[in-house]
Amino acid sequence: MIRHRKKRGWTQENLAEELQTKQSVISRIESGNQNLTLDTLKSIADIFDTDVPSLLSSRKQVKLKKNRFRLVRR
């Protein structure tokens, strides 16, 4: 989510305004300290014109998945 927000040049406050919430909520979401409903995830994905899996993915996660795949393939 941070990647999508920064790509648009938005601050946490900008995203909070779009979601009609507080900046502190966005901070907790981005730091992994806030649980989200699927509806909230979909709303965030819609704001960034993406899907939920793309919103949640990061290069680090993708790399770990590839490493796991290699282990399974043996």
Contacts in CASP RR format, 6 or more apart in sequence:
PFRMAT RR
TARGET T0000
AUTHOR 0000-0000-0000
METHOD contacts of the structure
MODEL  1
MIRHRKKRGWTQENLAEELQTKQSVISRIESGNQNLTLDTLKSIADIFDT
DVPSLLSSRKQVKLKKNRFRLVRR
1 29 0 8 1.000
1 30 0 8 1.000
1 44 0 8 1.000
1 48 0 8 1.000
1 55 0 8 1.000
1 56 0 8 1.000
2 30 0 8 1.000
3 58 0 8 1.000
4 48 0 8 1.000
4 50 0 8 1.000
4 55 0 8 1.000
5 11 0 8 1.000
5 12 0 8 1.000
5 14 0 8 1.000
5 15 0 8 1.000
5 30 0 8 1.000
5 48 0 8 1.000
8 14 0 8 1.000
8 48 0 8 1.000
11 23 0 8 1.000
12 23 0 8 1.000
12 26 0 8 1.000
12 27 0 8 1.000
12 30 0 8 1.000
13 23 0 8 1.000
13 26 0 8 1.000
15 26 0 8 1.000
15 44 0 8 1.000
15 47 0 8 1.000
16 22 0 8 1.000
16 23 0 8 1.000
16 25 0 8 1.000
16 26 0 8 1.000
18 47 0 8 1.000
19 25 0 8 1.000
19 26 0 8 1.000
19 40 0 8 1.000
19 43 0 8 1.000
19 44 0 8 1.000
19 47 0 8 1.000
25 34 0 8 1.000
28 34 0 8 1.000
29 36 0 8 1.000
36 44 0 8 1.000
38 52 0 8 1.000
41 52 0 8 1.000
41 55 0 8 1.000
41 56 0 8 1.000
42 52 0 8 1.000
44 55 0 8 1.000
45 51 0 8 1.000
45 52 0 8 1.000
45 54 0 8 1.000
45 55 0 8 1.000
48 55 0 8 1.000
END
